[in-house]
Amino acid sequence: MDIKILHIDNNHPLLWEQLQQAGFINHEDFTSSKTEIEDKIQDYQGIVIRSRFKIDKTFLDKAINLQFIARVGAGLESIDCDYAISKNIQLIAAPEGNKNAVAEHTLGMILSLFNNLNQADNEIKSGHWNREKNRGHELDGKTVGIIGYGNMGKSFAKKLRGFDVEVLCYDIQENVGDENARQVSLEEFQQKMDVLSLHIPWTPETDKMVDVDFINAFAKSFWIINTSRGKNIVTSDLVEAMKSGKILGAGLDVLEYEKLSFETLFQDTNTPEAFQYLLNSKNTILTPHIAGWTFESHERLAQVIVDKIKAKYKLL
């Protein structure tokens, strides 16, 4: 077997080591530009990426010997998937690898929002002891709604089993509900939900999905958690809903303003007005796209990718 794999992002060392042990030839290039990578990609049968740049038609047309693209993560939005598939290139992702991390982070955000943990911590460290203004809410008795009931959504629903809550899910796929969440119509979902958690990919269908009309279709005021993709929410509409009280609080691990690589925040140097509101809001928790970014998931993601590459070549 003479399968050469180009690694263009740094990952857990087990990925490189186990592929090498299985007989694959590993090369790395963490610094060259996309154009420079394109100039040599014809030499490789496989490529391992995170989110450094977009794998588009130009790239794929030059990758004449490519047999697979492995993304060490859950989403494939940085790849022109249809065009890759048309060229018989297998797409490999690892949503199983960080689903537990995302679920725990989501639950942590909800509990912190409900109990004002971040705000209370900051106040005490600033010399203020405010009990009444930090009176919290309990999750028990609430209805938690999950949009997107795949690996991440299912893992989060499992975490909620220790709470006395009703868990509903909405998904474009039929019959995905299980013992941890009841699948319902969007109408029922919007009537009952108190907490909304997004676990959806970024696609043309989900781009800017959470806008003013979507938000106002819910019967009750609600909390929102987003650990999926920032561009699934129109931030300015979210902020207006927070100002009006329609949205009671927001836990955002991802932001509309992130660059595709997820490594830096803004597309330009200006701070959008809506983001400035979030920075100053006491009922907002922001984290830098780390829901799936634990020490354990770092290793697990790499292992899932190794196993899937080996399975492709029947080396398991």
C-alpha positions in Angstrom: 0.0 0.0 0.0 1.4 3.4 -1.0 -1.1 5.9 0.4 0.3 9.4 1.0 -1.6 11.6 3.4 -1.0 15.4 3.7 -1.7 16.9 7.1 -2.3 20.6 6.9 -3.4 21.2 10.5 -1.8 20.1 13.8 -3.8 17.4 15.6 -3.3 14.9 18.4 -0.1 13.0 17.8 -1.9 9.6 17.9 -3.4 10.4 14.6 0.0 10.6 12.8 1.5 7.7 14.9 -1.3 5.2 14.3 -1.6 6.0 10.6 2.2 5.5 10.2 2.0 2.2 12.1 -0.8 1.1 9.7 1.5 1.7 6.7 0.3 5.2 5.5 2.9 7.8 4.4 2.4 11.0 6.4 3.6 14.4 5.3 2.8 17.7 7.1 2.5 21.3 5.9 1.1 23.7 8.5 2.3 26.9 7.0 2.0 27.0 3.2 -0.7 29.0 1.5 -3.7 27.4 -0.1 -2.1 28.0 -3.5 1.1 26.4 -2.5 -0.8 23.3 -1.2 -2.7 23.2 -4.5 0.6 23.0 -6.4 1.5 19.7 -4.7 -1.9 18.1 -3.8 -1.8 15.9 -6.9 0.8 13.8 -5.1 -1.6 12.8 -2.3 -4.3 10.2 -1.9 -5.6 11.7 1.4 -5.7 15.0 3.2 -6.3 15.7 6.9 -7.7 19.1 7.8 -9.4 21.0 10.6 -10.5 24.4 9.2 -7.4 26.2 7.9 -8.9 27.0 4.5 -11.8 26.1 2.2 -11.5 23.0 0.1 -13.2 24.4 -3.0 -13.6 23.4 -6.7 -10.2 24.9 -7.6 -8.5 22.9 -4.9 -10.4 19.7 -5.8 -9.7 20.0 -9.5 -6.0 19.9 -8.7 -6.3 17.0 -6.3 -6.5 14.5 -9.1 -5.4 11.5 -7.0 -7.3 12.4 -3.8 -9.3 9.5 -2.4 -10.5 11.0 0.9 -10.7 14.3 2.9 -10.7 13.8 6.7 -11.8 16.7 8.8 -10.9 16.4 12.5 -14.2 17.8 13.7 -17.9 17.5 13.2 -18.9 19.9 10.4 -17.9 19.8 6.7 -18.9 23.3 5.7 -15.4 24.2 4.7 -15.5 21.6 2.0 -17.4 21.7 -1.3 -19.0 18.4 -0.4 -21.1 17.8 -3.6 -18.2 18.5 -5.9 -15.9 16.3 -3.9 -18.4 13.4 -3.9 -18.8 13.9 -7.7 -15.1 13.1 -7.9 -15.5 10.0 -5.8 -13.6 11.5 -2.9 -14.8 10.1 0.4 -15.6 12.7 3.1 -14.7 11.7 6.7 -15.7 13.6 9.8 -15.8 12.8 13.5 -18.9 14.1 15.2 -18.8 11.2 17.6 -15.4 12.4 18.8 -16.6 15.6 20.6 -20.3 15.0 21.2 -19.8 14.5 24.9 -17.7 17.6 25.3 -20.4 19.7 23.5 -23.1 18.2 25.6 -21.4 19.0 28.9 -20.5 22.6 27.7 -24.1 23.2 26.7 -25.4 22.0 30.1 -22.8 24.2 31.9 -23.9 27.3 30.0 -27.6 26.7 30.9 -26.8 26.2 34.6 -24.5 29.2 34.7 -27.1 31.4 33.0 -29.9 30.2 35.3 -27.9 30.8 38.4 -26.0 33.9 37.4 -22.8 32.1 38.2 -20.5 34.3 36.0 -22.1 37.5 37.0 -22.1 36.7 40.8 -18.4 35.6 40.5 -17.4 38.9 38.9 -19.4 41.0 41.4 -17.8 39.3 44.4 -14.3 39.7 42.9 -15.2 43.4 42.5 -16.2 43.7 46.1 -20.0 43.4 45.8 -22.1 40.9 47.7 -25.5 40.9 46.0 -27.8 38.0 46.9 -31.3 39.2 45.7 -30.2 40.4 42.3 -28.5 37.1 41.7 -31.5 35.0 42.6 -31.6 32.2 40.1 -34.0 29.9 38.2 -34.2 26.1 38.4 -34.0 23.9 35.3 -36.5 21.4 36.8 -40.0 21.9 35.5 -38.8 23.5 32.3 -39.2 22.3 28.7 -35.9 22.0 26.9 -36.0 22.1 23.1 -33.2 20.7 20.9 -33.0 21.7 17.2 -30.9 19.2 15.4 -31.0 15.7 16.9 -27.9 14.1 15.6 -24.7 13.2 17.6 -24.6 16.4 19.5 -28.3 16.8 20.2 -28.6 13.2 21.4 -25.6 13.5 23.6 -27.0 16.7 25.2 -30.5 15.1 25.7 -28.8 12.2 27.5 -27.2 14.7 29.9 -30.6 16.0 30.8 -31.8 12.7 32.2 -30.9 13.7 35.7 -33.3 16.6 35.6 -37.0 16.7 35.9 -37.5 18.3 32.5 -39.5 17.7 29.3 -37.1 17.3 26.4 -38.4 18.0 22.9 -36.5 17.7 19.6 -37.1 19.1 16.1 -35.2 17.8 13.1 -35.6 17.7 9.3 -35.1 13.9 9.5 -38.0 11.8 10.5 -38.1 9.3 13.4 -34.9 10.5 15.2 -36.5 10.9 18.6 -35.6 8.4 21.3 -36.1 7.7 25.0 -34.3 10.9 25.9 -36.3 13.4 23.7 -39.7 13.3 22.0 -39.6 14.5 18.4 -42.4 17.0 17.7 -43.6 19.3 14.9 -42.1 22.8 14.8 -45.4 24.2 15.9 -45.6 22.2 19.1 -41.9 22.9 19.7 -42.5 26.6 19.5 -45.5 26.5 21.8 -43.9 24.6 24.7 -40.2 25.4 24.8 -38.4 27.3 27.6 -34.8 26.6 26.6 -33.6 26.3 23.0 -30.3 24.6 22.2 -29.0 24.5 18.7 -27.1 21.5 17.4 -27.3 22.0 13.7 -24.7 22.2 10.9 -24.2 25.4 8.9 -25.9 24.9 5.6 -27.9 27.1 3.2 -31.0 25.9 5.1 -29.7 26.9 8.5 -27.8 30.0 7.6 -29.4 33.0 9.5 -32.2 30.6 10.6 -32.7 32.2 14.0 -33.9 35.6 12.9 -36.7 38.0 14.1 -39.5 35.9 12.6 -38.1 32.7 14.0 -37.7 34.1 17.5 -41.2 35.7 17.6 -42.8 32.5 16.5 -42.2 31.1 20.0 -45.1 31.4 22.4 -43.0 32.0 25.5 -39.9 34.0 26.4 -36.9 31.7 26.3 -33.2 31.1 26.9 -31.0 30.2 23.9 -27.8 28.2 23.7 -25.7 27.9 20.5 -22.8 25.5 20.4 -23.3 24.8 16.7 -22.3 27.5 14.2 -22.4 31.3 14.7 -23.9 32.1 11.3 -27.1 30.1 12.3 -28.1 33.2 14.3 -28.7 36.8 13.2 -26.9 38.5 16.1 -28.7 41.8 15.6 -32.1 40.1 15.8 -31.0 38.1 18.9 -29.9 41.3 20.6 -33.2 43.1 19.9 -35.1 40.1 21.3 -32.9 40.3 24.4 -33.7 44.0 24.8 -37.4 43.3 24.5 -37.3 40.3 27.0 -38.3 37.8 24.4 -35.0 36.1 24.9 -34.1 35.8 28.6 -30.4 34.9 28.2 -28.0 33.6 25.7 -25.0 31.2 25.9 -23.0 31.5 22.8 -20.0 29.4 22.1 -20.0 30.4 18.5 -20.4 33.8 16.9 -21.6 35.1 13.6 -18.4 37.1 13.3 -16.0 34.2 13.4 -13.7 33.5 10.6 -14.0 30.2 8.8 -10.9 28.8 10.5 -12.5 29.5 13.9 -9.1 30.6 15.2 -9.8 34.3 15.1 -13.0 36.3 15.7 -13.7 39.1 13.3 -13.8 39.4 9.6 -12.7 43.0 9.9 -11.4 45.4 12.6 -14.7 46.9 13.6 -16.7 45.7 16.6 -20.3 45.3 15.5 -22.9 47.1 17.6 -24.8 43.9 18.4 -21.6 42.2 19.6 -20.8 45.2 21.8 -24.2 44.7 23.4 -23.4 41.1 24.1 -20.1 42.0 25.6 -21.9 44.3 28.1 -24.9 42.0 28.7 -25.2 40.4 32.2 -27.4 37.6 30.8 -25.0 36.5 28.1 -22.2 34.0 28.4 -19.6 33.9 25.6 -17.0 31.3 25.0 -14.4 31.1 22.1 -15.7 28.1 20.1 -14.5 25.6 22.7 -17.6 23.5 23.4 -16.0 20.5 21.7 -12.5 21.5 22.6 -11.6 19.4 25.6 -8.4 17.4 26.3 -10.5 14.3 26.0 -12.2 15.2 22.7 -8.8 16.2 21.2 -7.7 12.7 21.5 -11.1 11.1 20.7 -11.5 13.1 17.5 -8.1 11.9 16.3 -8.9 8.3 17.1 -12.3 8.4 15.3 -10.5 9.8 12.2 -7.8 7.1 12.3 -10.4 4.4 12.7 -12.4 5.6 9.7 -9.4 6.0 7.5 -8.2 2.5 8.4 -11.7 1.1 7.8 -11.8 2.7 4.3 -8.7 0.6 3.4 -10.0 -2.4 5.4 -7.1 -2.2 7.8 -9.1 -2.6 11.0 
